[in-house]
């Protein structure tokens, strides 16, 4: 059995990581501060971004404590003896005055059985004073910063209107790591004009940055997004399930086994999805990744 798994998977699962670190089941409680994004304020936002982004998080019209209690109460019906991580998921969760961030972060840390915070943000949206506060916060709780990147390739970053450079992202990761803060990075497979080799290069680059975790997404085209309009006017190849699985399995072999795989596929809402439809069958994709890794007899990091 692969060293960093409890369920015969051949990659480092988040469930294993949490069990080893905290000794019991851990849930992420998705929260919504109602924050915007500098890329939307200063431009038109990423090409794939939907107004429904963050739908799985709490209701932004409720305060953070109410959001936390509402979501936690649903989870504890199934797992009454669990720890919780406050997951600031929707929007760019360092893109606000420091006092606003402190108020919300500290409110979550006051809740019973909360063992950490996970904060989703962008590399161009962490000011020096916020970075200093995050460093202090990291001394008091288990803190993870999630950074969107999507691709290391500058042509792709421009096409998807990412709004920051690879250099900006890299410097942010290095600074967070210098301060001892865990970093999880989001990437997207299947972006237009990228080859399998391009996607593998993205993973290799992140591996060399010594990130702590990764979320691997499949590009999906959602209604009412700039990407949907582009796809209608300029149809491009969307990865098949088989192509996606082949790429993910190969990517995993180039990742250090200690890097935690937080996500390995997506789960868009059916009513919002244009393509690909196969992505709706999340557990089939997960199972097929397991089968392919077993078939090839590979594990995470085996090519390093």
N, C-alpha and C positions, 0 to 999 in steps of 0.2 A: 504493500500500500504506500502511496505517496506520503512523504513525511508530514506535510502541512494540510492534511485533510482528515475528516472524521467519517466520511461517507463514500470512500472509494473513488473520489474524484482525483484527477491527476494534475490539479492545479491548487494553488493556495487559496482556500475559500475563506470568505469573511466570517462564516460561522465558526470555523476552526480558530481563527485569530481571536475572536471575541471570547470563545470558551477558554482558550489558553490564558488570555489576559485577565478576564474577570471571573472565571470559574462558573459561569451560568449563562443562560440565554440573555441576549442583549438585543433591544429593538431601537431603531432610529425613529423618532417622532418628528415627522415632517412639519415644518413651521413656515409661516409667511409673514414677513414684516411689511409687506406691501411696497418694497423698494423697487426702484427702476434700475436702469443699467446705463452706464456712461456711453455705451455704443448706441443706445436708442436716443439718448439726450443729445449727443453730439453728431449723430448720423442717422442711419435708417435701421440699424440693428443687423444682426446676422441674418443671412439669407434664409436659413431654415427655421428661424425663431417664430413661434406661434404665440398668439395672445393667450392661449390656454396653458402655456408653460407654467409649471408649478401647480397644476390642477390637483395633484395628489397631496399637496401641502395643506396646512390649515386655512381657515377662512380669514382673509386679511382684515375683515371688519371686526373680528374679535381680537381682544388683547392676547398677548402671547401666553399668559397663564391659562386663559380659557381654551385657547387652541390646544395647548399641551394636554390639559385635562380631558378634553373631548376625545382626542385621538388615543391617549393612553388608556382611557376607560374601555375602548373597543378592544385594544390589544390584551389587556389583562384578563379579559373573559376567557381567553384561550390559554394564556400563560400568566397566571397570577403571580408567580415568583420570578420576576425578571428585572433586569436593570434597563435603564433608558439612556439614550444619547439624543440630545436635542439637535435636530438636523434643520438648519436654516437653509432651506432648499430653493424657494422661489425668489427670482430676482438676483441682484448682485448684493450680497449680504455684508459687504463692508462699505457700500456706497451710501453713506449717511454720516452726519456729524457723530463724533466719538461718543457724546453723551447719549445719543439715541441707541447706538450699538450697545453700550454698557448697560443701559436700562433693560434691554431685551435679553442679552446674553446672561446677565446676572439673575434675572427673573427665572430663567430656566434652571440655572444651577441651584436655585433654592428649592426646586421641586424634589419630592422624595425619590430616592433610588436613581437619581440622575448621576451618571458616572463620566459624562463627557459632552462635548459639543463638536458638531461637524458643520463647518461654515462654507457654503458654496459661494465663490466669488470669481473675479477676474484678476489677472496679473497687473492690469493697469488701474486697479481700483482699490489699492491698499496704500494709504498715506503712511508717512513715517510715524506719526503719532499713533495710528491704528496698529501698525506693525509692533511698536513698543508695547502697546496694551496686549496684543496677542501673545507676545513673549511672556509677559507677566501672567496672563491667563493660563498659559501652558504649564506654569509652575503649580497651578492649583487644580487642574483637571486634565482629563485626556482630551486634547484638542487636535482636530484634523482640519486642515484647510483644503478644500476641493477647488481646483483650478481648471477651467475649461481651456483646452488648447485646440483640439480636433485634428490638427495636422502640423507637422514641422515644416511643410513646404510653403514658401512664401507666395507662390502663384496661387496655391489653394486658399491661403489665408486672405489674399486680396479678393479672390472670386467669391468666397463666402462672406465677405465684408466683416471679417473678424474684428478689425479695429485696433489691433495691436500686433506687434512683430514677434517673431520667434525670439529675438534678442531680449525684448521686454519680458517675455514669459520666462526665459532661462534665468535672467538675473533675479526675478522674483522667487523662483524655486530655490536658487542658491542662497538667497537671503533668509528665506523661511527655514531652510535646512541648517544654516549657520546658527540660527537662534533655537535650534532643537525642536522645531515644529514639524509634525507629520504632514506630508503632502500627498494628496490623491489627485490624479490627472484624468480628465475626460478626453477621449479621442473618438473619432467617427470613422468607420470603414465605409467605403463605397462613395466617397465624395467624387463629383464629376471630374473626369480626366486623370484620376489617380490610378496607378497600376498596383498590382499586388506587391511589387517591390517597393513602391512608394509607401504603402501602409506598413510594411515590415520595417522600413527605415525609420518611421515615426516611433515604433516600439523600441527599436535598438537605441535611438537617441535618448528616449526617456529612461531606459535601463541604465545608460551611462550617467544620467543625472542622479541616480540612486533615489528615485522616488519611493514612497512607502506603499502606494496603492494605485490602482488604475481602474477606470470604468471604460469598457469597450462598448461602443454603440454601433448599431447599423443605421446608416442614413435612411431616414424615412421621410417621405414627402407628405406634409400635412396641408389640409385645406386652408385657404386664406393666408398663405405665406408667400413671400417673394419667390421662394424656391418652387412653389406650385405653379406660379405664373411662368417662371423660366422653363419648367418641365413641359408645360403646355406648348410653349413656343419653340423650344429646342429640346425635344425628347432625347434623353441620354440613357445609357444602359444602367439599370438598377441591378445590383448583385442578386443572383439567385441564392436560395438557401444553401445550396451545395458550395457555391463560390465563397459565401460568407464563412461557412464552417471551415473550409480549407484555409482561408486567410487567418481566422482566429486561432486555429490549432497551430499554424506555423508561427504566428506572433507569440503565442505562449511559450514556445520552445526557446525564444530569445529573451525571455524575462527571467531575472533572478528569482529563484524559488521563494525568496523571502518577501517579494513584493506581493501584497494582498490583492486578489482579484475581487473587487467590490461589485462589479457588474460585467456581464459578458454578452448580453443582448438587451433589447429594449422591449417595452410593452405599451405601445401607443393605444389610444382609444380608437375603437373600430369606426366610430362615427366621424372621426377627424382624419382618418388615414386614406391617402390616395394610393400609395405604393410603398413597399411591397406587402401584399396581403399575407404572405407566409410569416411575417413578423408577429402576427396576432397569436400564433401558436407558440408562445414563449417556451413552455416546458418541452415541446417537441424539439425546439432548437437546442435547448440545454442538453437534452438526452442525446441528440445526434452529435453534439460536440464531444460528449463523454465517449460515445461509441467510436467516433473517428480517432480520438486519442488512443483508445485501447487497440483499435485496428492497426494503427501505425506504431504502436508500442512506444509512445513518446510521453514525456512529462514536462511540466513547466521548467524551463531553464536547461533542458537536456542538450541544447546545442551550444551552450556557453563554454 
